[in-house]
Amino acid sequence: MLFTVFTPTYNRAHLLGRLFESLQRQTARNFEWLIVDDGSEDETEASVAQFIAEADFPVRYFRQRNQGKHIAINAAVEQAHGDWYLPVDSDDFLADSCLEICERLAEEASAASFGGFTFIHAPEELVGKTQSFGTKKWSGYNSYEWDFEGEMHYVFKMEMIRKFPFPVFEDENFCQESVQIIPIVKNHTILYTDHILAFGDYLEDGLSQNLYARLLKNPRYAMLAFKTKLKVAETREERVALTQNYWDIVLKTKQPILKSFVDFPVALSLPFLGKKILNKLK
C-alpha cells in the first residue's frame, strides 16, 4: 500500500460523501482510506458503512472518544498501512489525478531521500482552472508566492511522521498542526510543488477571534504552538508578535510564570514583561 489517505472527522456525515466520490474517481488505486471519527454524534458511522460497501479500494474506520483532531492524527499514523501519510479533511475533496501525481512525487522524493512532498490546497472556484500550475518544484520552506488564498498540503513518509507525534495534554482538545509540521520541515528536506490537487474552503491559521477563543481554552497547546512557530519566524516583527501572543495566553489563563519564562527565549520575554510591569505601576 503506497498511500494512507487519512480523514479525521467530527459530525461531518453530510460532507464525507463528496470526498468519497472524489476518491472513487481517482485514476490510481494505490491507497487506502483511513477515517478516524473523533466521537461524532451524527450519522457518520452509518455513512462510512455505506462507503465501505460501495468502494473498490480499502476503507477502514476507527472511532475514538472526542479528544481533538491532533489525537486522531496520532491514532491514524499508528494504524496506517501505507508508506506515505496523505491527510484530507472531511470538508475537502481531491482532484481526480491526485493519487497518480502523488505517486510520481513520492518516487522523486524517495530518490532524493526527502522526508515528504507537497501540493496545493486551493479554493473550490479554481476547480478546472489549474492548467498553469504543476510545473514548479523547490525545497525552501515558506518561499512560495501565493496568487490566491491557499495552503501547502504536506504528504510525509509514514516512518518519519511516526517520530513526531503530538504531545497529549489532558483536558485540552485543540492543537494547531504547525506543532507537528514545523519540527518535521526543520529536520527534513521537503519537495515543494505547485500542483493543485485538493480543494475546499481555506481557513487561515491566524489569530481570528474564533481561533483565539480556542487557544485560551487550550493554553498549553497554544503556548507550544507559539514556541514552535518561533523556530521559523524570519523577521523581528514576527518574533515580537509570537512573544506577545505567548505571554498573553500565559497571563490570561494564569499559567505558571516561572516555568513559562524558562520555556521561552529570555531575550524576547524580558522586554515584553518589563513593559507589562511598568504599565501596572503607572
C-alpha positions in Angstrom: 0.0 0.0 0.0 1.6 3.3 -1.1 -0.7 5.9 0.5 -2.9 6.1 3.5 -5.4 8.8 2.8 -6.4 9.9 6.3 -9.5 11.8 7.2 -10.3 12.9 10.8 -13.9 13.8 11.2 -16.4 15.0 13.8 -20.1 15.4 12.9 -19.4 15.7 9.2 -21.5 12.9 7.8 -23.2 15.3 5.4 -19.8 16.3 3.8 -17.9 13.0 3.7 -19.8 11.8 0.6 -18.1 14.4 -1.7 -14.7 13.3 -0.6 -15.6 9.7 -1.0 -16.8 10.4 -4.6 -13.5 12.1 -5.4 -11.6 9.1 -4.1 -13.8 6.8 -6.3 -12.8 8.9 -9.3 -9.0 8.6 -8.7 -7.0 7.5 -11.7 -4.7 5.4 -9.5 -5.7 2.7 -6.9 -2.5 2.8 -4.7 -4.2 3.9 -1.5 -6.4 3.1 1.5 -8.8 5.5 3.1 -8.5 5.6 6.9 -11.2 7.5 8.8 -10.8 8.4 12.5 -14.1 9.5 14.0 -13.5 11.9 16.9 -16.7 10.9 18.8 -19.3 12.1 16.2 -22.9 12.2 17.3 -24.4 12.2 13.8 -24.7 9.5 11.1 -21.0 9.3 10.4 -20.7 5.6 11.2 -23.7 4.6 9.0 -22.4 6.8 6.2 -18.9 5.2 6.3 -20.5 1.7 6.4 -22.2 2.6 3.1 -18.9 3.8 1.7 -17.2 0.5 2.7 -19.9 -1.4 0.8 -19.5 0.6 -2.4 -15.8 1.3 -2.5 -13.4 -0.5 -4.8 -10.5 0.5 -2.6 -9.8 -0.3 1.1 -11.8 1.8 3.6 -11.1 1.5 7.3 -13.0 3.2 10.1 -11.9 3.8 13.8 -13.9 5.7 16.4 -12.4 7.4 19.5 -13.9 9.5 22.2 -13.8 13.2 21.5 -10.2 14.3 22.0 -9.4 16.6 19.1 -8.0 16.3 15.6 -4.4 16.1 16.8 -5.1 12.9 18.8 -6.9 11.5 15.8 -3.7 12.1 13.8 -1.7 10.3 16.4 -4.1 7.3 16.1 -4.0 7.4 12.3 -0.3 7.2 11.9 -0.2 4.2 14.2 -3.0 2.4 12.4 -1.9 3.3 8.8 -0.9 0.6 6.3 0.5 3.0 3.7 4.1 4.0 3.2 3.0 7.6 2.9 0.7 9.8 5.0 -1.7 11.9 3.0 -4.3 13.8 5.1 -7.5 15.2 3.7 -10.1 17.0 5.8 -13.7 15.8 5.7 -14.9 19.0 4.0 -12.3 18.9 1.2 -12.1 16.8 -1.9 -9.3 15.7 -4.3 -8.6 16.2 -8.0 -9.2 13.1 -10.0 -5.4 12.7 -10.7 -4.3 13.4 -7.2 -3.0 10.0 -6.2 -1.5 9.4 -9.7 0.6 12.6 -9.5 1.4 11.9 -5.8 2.8 8.5 -6.8 5.3 10.3 -9.1 6.2 12.8 -6.5 6.7 10.1 -3.9 9.2 8.4 -6.2 11.0 11.6 -6.8 11.1 12.5 -3.0 12.3 9.0 -2.1 15.1 9.0 -4.7 16.4 12.2 -3.2 15.9 10.9 0.4 13.5 13.7 1.2 11.0 13.4 4.1 8.0 14.3 2.1 6.4 16.5 -0.7 3.7 19.0 -1.0 0.9 20.0 -3.3 -1.5 22.9 -3.0 -5.0 23.0 -1.4 -7.0 25.7 -3.2 -10.4 27.3 -3.1 -13.2 25.4 -5.0 -13.5 28.2 -7.6 -10.2 27.1 -9.0 -11.5 23.6 -10.0 -10.9 23.3 -13.7 -8.7 26.4 -13.8 -5.3 24.9 -12.7 -3.7 24.4 -16.1 -0.9 26.9 -15.4 0.1 25.1 -12.2 2.0 21.9 -11.6 5.4 22.9 -13.1 7.3 24.4 -10.2 9.5 22.5 -7.7 11.7 23.7 -4.9 13.0 22.8 -1.4 12.9 26.1 0.5 10.3 26.3 3.3 7.8 29.1 3.1 9.2 30.5 -0.2 6.1 30.3 -2.4 4.4 33.5 -3.7 0.6 33.0 -3.5 -1.7 34.2 -6.2 -4.8 33.2 -4.2 -5.8 32.1 -0.7 -4.5 28.6 -0.4 -2.1 26.5 1.6 0.6 23.9 1.2 -0.7 20.4 1.8 2.0 18.1 3.2 2.5 14.4 2.4 5.0 12.7 4.7 6.8 9.4 4.8 4.9 7.3 7.3 8.1 6.0 9.1 9.1 9.6 9.6 5.9 11.2 10.8 5.6 8.5 13.4 8.7 10.0 15.1 6.8 13.3 15.6 3.6 12.6 17.5 1.6 15.3 19.1 2.0 15.6 22.9 -1.0 14.8 25.0 -2.2 17.4 27.4 -5.2 16.2 29.5 -8.3 18.3 29.4 -7.2 20.2 26.3 -8.5 19.1 22.8 -7.2 21.6 20.3 -3.7 21.8 19.0 -2.5 23.6 15.8 -1.0 21.3 13.3 2.1 23.5 13.0 3.3 21.9 16.2 3.9 18.7 14.2 4.7 20.1 10.8 7.3 22.7 11.7 9.7 20.2 13.5 9.5 17.9 10.5 10.3 20.6 7.9 13.1 21.9 10.2 14.7 18.4 10.3 14.0 17.0 6.8 14.2 18.3 3.3 10.8 18.6 1.6 10.0 18.6 -2.1 7.6 21.5 -2.6 5.4 21.7 -5.7 2.7 23.9 -7.1 0.4 21.1 -8.2 -3.1 22.0 -7.2 -4.6 18.6 -6.1 -7.1 19.4 -3.3 -10.0 21.8 -3.0 -12.1 23.3 -0.3 -12.6 26.4 1.9 -9.3 28.0 3.1 -9.2 28.6 6.8 -6.3 30.8 7.7 -4.2 29.6 10.6 -4.1 33.1 12.1 -5.4 34.7 15.3 -9.1 35.1 14.3 -11.5 35.8 17.1 -12.8 32.2 17.0 -9.3 30.7 16.9 -8.2 32.9 19.8 -11.0 31.7 21.9 -10.0 28.1 21.3 -6.4 28.9 22.2 -7.5 30.4 25.5 -9.4 27.1 26.2 -6.2 25.1 25.4 -3.4 27.2 26.8 -0.6 24.6 27.0 -1.1 23.7 23.3 -1.4 27.3 22.4 1.9 28.1 24.2 3.6 25.2 22.5 2.4 26.4 19.1 3.8 29.9 19.6 7.1 28.5 20.7 7.2 26.1 17.7 6.4 28.9 15.2 9.2 31.0 16.7 11.6 28.4 15.1 10.7 29.5 11.6 10.0 33.2 12.2 12.0 35.2 9.8 11.6 38.8 11.0 11.8 40.7 14.2 8.1 41.7 13.8 7.1 38.0 13.7 9.1 37.1 16.7 7.7 40.1 18.7 4.1 39.1 17.7 4.7 35.5 18.7 6.1 36.6 22.1 3.1 38.9 22.7 0.7 36.1 21.9 2.6 33.6 24.1 2.6 35.8 27.1 -1.0 36.9 26.5 -2.1 33.3 26.8 0.2 32.7 29.9 -1.2 35.7 31.8 -4.9 35.4 30.8 -5.0 31.7 31.7 -2.9 32.0 34.8 -0.1 29.6 33.7 2.9 29.2 36.0 5.0 32.3 35.3 8.4 30.9 36.2 8.0 27.7 34.1 6.6 29.8 31.2 9.6 32.2 31.5 12.1 29.3 31.4 10.4 27.7 28.4 10.5 30.8 26.2 13.6 32.7 24.9 14.6 35.1 27.7 15.8 37.8 25.3 12.3 38.1 23.8 10.4 37.7 27.1 12.2 40.4 29.1 11.2 43.5 27.1 7.6 42.3 26.9 7.3 41.5 30.6 9.1 44.7 31.6 6.6 46.7 29.6 3.7 44.9 31.3 5.1 45.5 34.8 5.7 49.3 34.0 2.1 49.7 32.8 0.8 48.1 36.0 2.9 50.5 38.1 1.6 53.6 36.4 
